[in-house]
Amino acid sequence: MSVSIVDVGPRDGLQIEPRVLSAADRAELVRRLAAAGVRRIEAVSFVSPERVPTMADAEQVVALAGEPPGVAGRPTTRLAGLVLNERGYQRLAATVLTETRIALACTDSFSRRNTGMDMATAAAVAESIVAAAHADGRTASVTLAVAFGCPFEGPVEQAAVRGLADRMLAAGADEILFADTIGVAVPGQVSSVIAASAGQGAAVGVHLHDTRNTAIANAVAALAVGATVFDASVGGLGGCPFAPGATGNVATEDLVHLFQREGIETGIDLAALIRIAHWLAALLGHPLTGAIQRAGPGPLIAGAARLPG
């Protein structure tokens, strides 16, 4: 059995950091993750630099990252860009990126703050981008933000989430990811949502935040009912600038450690991930929150000693 881990550190991980990294540093993070065997990386978002200064110069990051370095015996790394609207997709389409990721909120309040559009308008835009991406020969994934709870509207009706997922599946989305944007989901809730959408012709996954220490439990629950795609961020970086109180994503190295110990293939070098987390912490000037990069992976993972630098 294998799973697909998408490291969103260069995008979601860095977007709320107080320190704005240069395009060169962000591209270096992409290259290091690729060299560690991360097969999919969300490298940039094509959003307004006035609203999200940390995501400025997306085109330059893509150009500097170049062709991800190959890793012997492993598939080529694919880089993706996040878009919220047609203008964002037009910018992505002018780059070499072949993977489009679209964010679509499950509540009106969050949608208006995140994209400036109500849910109905944003859903129609997402359908249009899926079609455009496919016409251009690109894949299109849709991430349903605040699928388990909204900072402005509270609990989210799961029937509405499933309806939105069905709409995106009907539009031809290659993947549907359910995002616990503010870290309120519990395993039973995750299982129910994933099970309802799994097995309908598109890959299903989760984008988990560890705000309330439930991300690993939720990942296990999602895996058990058919999720195959897992967003994560090296070191546990991240959070949405439009979700008050939101904290980091589940750490990539924590998920890799979990899956490796369960005998599930990820193709990722855990020791290399730990080194990247330490390098990134030094670059940002503060400790990161991932458990494995702090405590080490334990004695049963060969060659994964906790290494600085």
C-alpha positions as CSV (number, residue, x, y, z in Angstrom):
1,M,0.0,0.0,0.0
2,S,1.2,3.5,-0.7
3,V,-0.1,7.0,-0.2
4,S,0.7,10.4,-1.8
5,I,2.0,13.1,0.6
6,V,1.9,16.6,-0.7
7,D,4.2,19.0,1.1
8,V,2.5,22.4,1.2
9,G,5.2,24.0,3.3
10,P,6.4,26.4,0.6
11,R,2.9,27.7,0.2
12,D,0.6,27.1,3.2
13,G,3.5,26.7,5.6
14,L,5.1,30.1,4.8
15,Q,2.1,32.2,4.1
16,I,1.5,33.4,7.7
17,E,5.2,33.6,8.7
18,P,6.2,37.1,10.0
19,R,9.4,36.9,8.1
20,V,9.0,37.1,4.3
21,L,11.5,34.7,2.7
22,S,13.1,35.6,-0.6
23,A,12.1,33.8,-3.8
24,A,15.5,32.2,-3.8
25,D,15.0,30.8,-0.3
26,R,11.5,29.5,-1.2
27,A,12.8,27.9,-4.3
28,E,15.6,26.3,-2.3
29,L,13.0,24.8,0.1
30,V,11.2,23.3,-2.9
31,R,14.5,21.8,-4.2
32,R,15.4,20.3,-0.8
33,L,12.0,18.7,-0.4
34,A,12.2,17.2,-3.9
35,A,15.7,15.9,-3.2
36,A,14.3,14.2,0.0
37,G,11.9,12.2,-2.3
38,V,8.7,14.3,-1.8
39,R,6.9,13.5,-5.0
40,R,4.4,16.4,-4.9
41,I,5.0,19.9,-3.6
42,E,2.6,22.8,-3.5
43,A,5.3,25.4,-4.3
44,V,3.4,28.7,-4.6
45,S,0.1,30.4,-4.6
46,F,-1.0,32.9,-7.3
47,V,-2.7,35.4,-5.0
48,S,-2.4,39.2,-4.5
49,P,0.9,40.1,-2.9
50,E,-0.9,43.0,-1.2
51,R,-3.1,40.6,0.7
52,V,-0.5,37.8,1.2
53,P,3.0,39.4,1.0
54,T,4.7,36.1,1.8
55,M,3.5,34.7,-1.4
56,A,4.8,37.4,-3.7
57,D,6.9,36.6,-6.7
58,A,5.3,33.2,-7.4
59,E,6.5,33.1,-11.0
60,Q,10.1,33.8,-9.9
61,V,9.9,31.0,-7.3
62,V,8.8,28.6,-10.0
63,A,11.5,29.7,-12.4
64,L,14.2,29.4,-9.7
65,A,13.1,26.0,-8.5
66,G,13.6,24.8,-12.0
67,E,13.3,21.1,-12.8
68,P,13.2,19.3,-9.4
69,P,16.3,17.2,-8.8
70,G,15.8,13.5,-9.6
71,V,16.0,10.8,-7.0
72,A,17.2,7.4,-8.2
73,G,14.4,4.9,-8.4
74,R,11.6,7.4,-7.5
75,P,9.0,9.1,-9.6
76,T,9.7,12.7,-10.7
77,T,8.5,15.4,-8.3
78,R,5.5,17.4,-9.5
79,L,5.1,21.0,-8.5
80,A,1.7,22.6,-8.0
81,G,0.3,26.1,-7.6
82,L,-2.7,27.2,-5.6
83,V,-5.3,29.5,-7.2
84,L,-8.4,31.2,-5.9
85,N,-9.8,32.7,-9.1
86,E,-9.4,32.9,-12.9
87,R,-6.8,35.6,-12.6
88,G,-4.7,33.3,-10.5
89,Y,-5.1,30.5,-13.0
90,Q,-4.0,32.7,-15.8
91,R,-0.8,33.4,-13.9
92,L,-0.3,29.7,-13.3
93,A,-1.0,28.9,-16.9
94,A,1.9,31.2,-17.9
95,T,4.3,29.0,-16.0
96,V,5.6,25.4,-16.5
97,L,3.5,24.1,-13.6
98,T,1.3,21.2,-14.7
99,E,-0.7,20.7,-11.4
100,T,-3.5,23.2,-10.4
101,R,-4.9,23.3,-6.9
102,I,-8.1,25.3,-6.3
103,A,-9.3,26.4,-2.9
104,L,-13.0,26.5,-2.3
105,A,-14.6,27.4,1.0
106,C,-17.6,25.5,2.5
107,T,-19.1,28.6,4.1
108,D,-20.1,32.0,2.7
109,S,-18.3,33.9,5.5
110,F,-15.0,32.2,4.9
111,S,-15.3,32.4,1.2
112,R,-15.9,36.1,1.2
113,R,-12.9,36.7,3.4
114,N,-10.6,34.3,1.5
115,T,-11.6,35.1,-2.1
116,G,-14.0,38.1,-2.0
117,M,-16.7,35.9,-3.5
118,D,-19.8,34.1,-2.0
119,M,-19.9,30.3,-2.1
120,A,-22.1,30.1,-5.2
121,T,-19.8,32.4,-7.2
122,A,-16.7,30.7,-6.0
123,A,-18.0,27.2,-6.8
124,A,-18.8,28.3,-10.4
125,V,-15.3,29.8,-10.7
126,A,-13.8,26.5,-9.4
127,E,-15.7,24.6,-12.1
128,S,-14.5,27.0,-14.8
129,I,-10.9,26.6,-13.6
130,V,-11.1,22.8,-13.6
131,A,-12.3,22.9,-17.2
132,A,-9.6,25.4,-18.2
133,A,-6.9,23.3,-16.5
134,H,-8.0,20.1,-18.3
135,A,-8.2,21.9,-21.6
136,D,-4.6,23.1,-21.1
137,G,-3.4,19.5,-20.2
138,R,-3.1,20.2,-16.5
139,T,-4.6,18.3,-13.5
140,A,-7.0,20.1,-11.2
141,S,-7.4,19.4,-7.5
142,V,-10.1,21.1,-5.4
143,T,-9.5,21.6,-1.6
144,L,-12.7,22.3,0.3
145,A,-11.7,24.7,3.0
146,V,-13.3,24.8,6.5
147,A,-14.9,21.5,5.7
148,F,-15.2,20.6,9.4
149,G,-15.6,24.0,11.1
150,C,-15.6,27.7,10.3
151,P,-14.1,30.4,12.4
152,F,-17.0,32.7,11.5
153,E,-20.0,30.4,11.3
154,G,-19.0,27.5,13.6
155,P,-19.9,23.9,12.8
156,V,-20.4,23.2,9.1
157,E,-23.3,21.1,7.9
158,Q,-21.7,17.9,6.5
159,A,-24.5,17.3,4.0
160,A,-23.5,20.7,2.5
161,V,-19.9,19.7,2.4
162,R,-20.7,16.4,0.6
163,G,-22.9,18.3,-1.8
164,L,-20.1,20.6,-2.7
165,A,-17.7,17.7,-3.1
166,D,-20.2,15.9,-5.4
167,R,-20.4,19.1,-7.5
168,M,-16.7,19.3,-7.9
169,L,-16.5,15.6,-8.7
170,A,-19.2,16.1,-11.4
171,A,-17.1,19.0,-12.8
172,G,-14.2,16.5,-13.3
173,A,-11.9,17.4,-10.5
174,D,-9.0,14.9,-10.4
175,E,-8.8,15.1,-6.6
176,I,-11.0,16.3,-3.7
177,L,-9.3,17.2,-0.4
178,F,-11.2,18.1,2.7
179,A,-9.5,20.7,4.8
180,D,-9.6,21.0,8.6
181,T,-8.6,24.6,8.2
182,I,-8.9,25.5,11.9
183,G,-8.1,22.1,13.4
184,V,-11.5,21.2,14.9
185,A,-12.2,17.9,13.3
186,V,-12.3,14.5,15.1
187,P,-11.8,11.1,13.6
188,G,-15.4,10.1,13.4
189,Q,-16.3,13.2,11.5
190,V,-13.3,12.7,9.1
191,S,-14.3,9.1,8.5
192,S,-17.8,10.0,7.6
193,V,-16.9,12.7,5.2
194,I,-14.1,10.8,3.4
195,A,-16.2,7.6,3.1
196,A,-19.0,9.5,1.4
197,S,-16.7,10.7,-1.4
198,A,-14.2,7.8,-1.8
199,G,-14.5,5.5,-4.7
200,Q,-16.2,7.9,-7.0
201,G,-13.5,8.1,-9.7
202,A,-11.3,10.7,-8.2
203,A,-8.7,10.5,-5.5
204,V,-9.8,11.8,-2.1
205,G,-7.6,13.2,0.6
206,V,-7.3,15.5,3.6
207,H,-5.6,18.8,4.5
208,L,-5.1,18.6,8.2
209,H,-4.1,21.2,10.8
210,D,-2.9,20.2,14.2
211,T,-4.3,23.1,16.1
212,R,-5.9,20.9,18.8
213,N,-3.6,17.9,18.5
214,T,-5.9,15.7,16.5
215,A,-4.2,15.7,13.0
216,I,-2.5,12.4,13.3
217,A,-5.6,10.6,14.6
218,N,-7.6,12.2,11.8
219,A,-5.0,11.0,9.2
220,V,-5.4,7.5,10.5
221,A,-9.2,7.7,10.3
222,A,-9.0,9.1,6.8
223,L,-6.6,6.4,5.6
224,A,-8.9,3.7,7.0
225,V,-11.8,4.7,4.8
226,G,-10.0,5.4,1.5
227,A,-8.1,8.6,1.6
228,T,-4.9,8.4,-0.4
229,V,-3.7,12.0,-0.6
230,F,-2.4,13.8,2.5
231,D,-1.3,17.4,2.6
232,A,1.4,18.2,5.2
233,S,4.0,20.9,5.9
234,V,7.6,20.3,6.8
235,G,8.2,21.1,10.4
236,G,4.5,21.7,11.1
237,L,4.5,25.2,9.6
238,G,1.4,27.0,8.5
239,G,-2.0,28.4,9.0
240,C,-4.5,30.5,7.0
241,P,-4.1,34.3,7.4
242,F,-7.9,34.6,7.1
243,A,-8.7,32.1,9.9
244,P,-8.1,33.8,13.3
245,G,-6.2,31.5,15.7
246,A,-5.4,28.8,13.0
247,T,-2.0,27.2,13.6
248,G,0.2,24.8,11.6
249,N,-0.4,21.9,9.3
250,V,0.3,18.4,10.4
251,A,4.1,18.0,10.0
252,T,5.3,16.1,6.9
253,E,7.9,14.2,8.9
254,D,5.3,13.2,11.5
255,L,3.1,11.7,8.8
256,V,6.0,10.0,7.1
257,H,7.1,8.5,10.4
258,L,3.5,7.2,11.1
259,F,3.1,5.7,7.7
260,Q,6.6,4.1,7.7
261,R,6.0,2.5,11.1
262,E,2.7,1.1,9.7
263,G,4.4,-0.3,6.6
264,I,2.9,2.1,4.2
265,E,5.1,3.4,1.3
266,T,5.7,7.1,1.0
267,G,9.0,7.1,-0.9
268,I,10.3,9.9,1.3
269,D,13.6,10.0,3.2
270,L,12.7,10.8,6.8
271,A,16.2,11.7,7.8
272,A,16.4,14.2,5.0
273,L,13.0,15.7,6.1
274,I,14.3,16.2,9.6
275,R,17.4,18.0,8.3
276,I,15.2,20.3,6.2
277,A,13.0,21.1,9.2
278,H,16.1,22.2,11.2
279,W,17.4,24.2,8.2
280,L,14.1,26.0,7.9
281,A,13.8,26.7,11.6
282,A,17.2,28.4,11.4
283,L,16.2,30.4,8.3
284,L,12.9,31.6,10.0
285,G,14.5,32.3,13.3
286,H,12.2,30.2,15.5
287,P,11.6,26.6,16.5
288,L,9.1,24.5,14.5
289,T,6.4,22.4,16.0
290,G,6.7,19.0,14.4
291,A,7.2,16.2,16.9
292,I,9.6,14.0,15.0
293,Q,12.0,16.8,14.1
294,R,12.2,17.7,17.9
295,A,12.2,14.2,19.4
296,G,13.7,12.1,16.7
297,P,12.0,9.1,15.0
298,G,12.8,6.4,17.5
299,P,15.2,3.5,17.1
300,L,13.2,1.4,14.6
301,I,13.6,3.6,11.5
302,A,17.1,2.9,10.2
303,G,19.2,5.9,9.2
304,A,16.8,8.5,10.5
305,A,18.9,10.0,13.3
306,R,17.9,13.5,14.4
307,L,20.4,15.7,12.6
308,P,20.8,19.5,12.7
309,G,21.6,21.7,9.7
